[in-house]
Amino acid sequence: MQIYVGNMSYQSTEEGIKELFSQFGEVENVKIIIDRETNRSKGFGFVTMNDDSAAQNAIDELNDKEYEGRTLRINEAKPREERPRRSFNNRY
């Protein structure tokens, strides 16, 4: 199951998030989303856990809990919706 982790501190690391979620089961992958222009965290990311039961337990236990000074928002990740591509040639 892929889990959305929002409202993270900009100082949070993938290693730290992995350690946090590892309390509930094996973590396959952690990806913190980085802003391309500033090369800083955008304050959210994704955790992948193979065991859906462990993942749901992690969601239930960690949602609305404080971590590194921020109240985490955690839920099952939803598939990304396709967004229309922006065309810069047809501005007017």
JORA-V156689 format. One record per pair of residues at least 12 apart in sequence whose ideal C-beta (glycine too) atoms are under 7 Angstrom apart, sorted by the first residue. I is the first residue (numbers start at 0). J is the second residue. Records with the same first field share a line. If there is no record, write none. Layout:
I->J ; J
This chain:
0->48 ; 51 ; 54 ; 75
1->45 ; 47 ; 76
2->45 ; 46 ; 48 ; 54 ; 57 ; 58 ; 73 ; 75 ; 76
3->43 ; 45 ; 73 ; 74 ; 76
4->16 ; 43 ; 44 ; 45 ; 46 ; 71 ; 73
5->43 ; 72
6->42 ; 69 ; 70 ; 71 ; 72
7->40 ; 42 ; 43 ; 44 ; 69 ; 71
8->67 ; 68 ; 69
9->39 ; 40 ; 42
10->67
11->31 ; 40 ; 67
13->29 ; 31
16->29 ; 44 ; 46
17->29
19->66
20->46 ; 48 ; 57
23->53 ; 56 ; 57 ; 60
24->48 ; 50 ; 53
25->48 ; 49 ; 50
26->46 ; 48
27->47 ; 48 ; 49
28->47
29->44 ; 46
30->44 ; 45
31->44
32->44
45->76
58->73 ; 74 ; 75
61->73
62->74
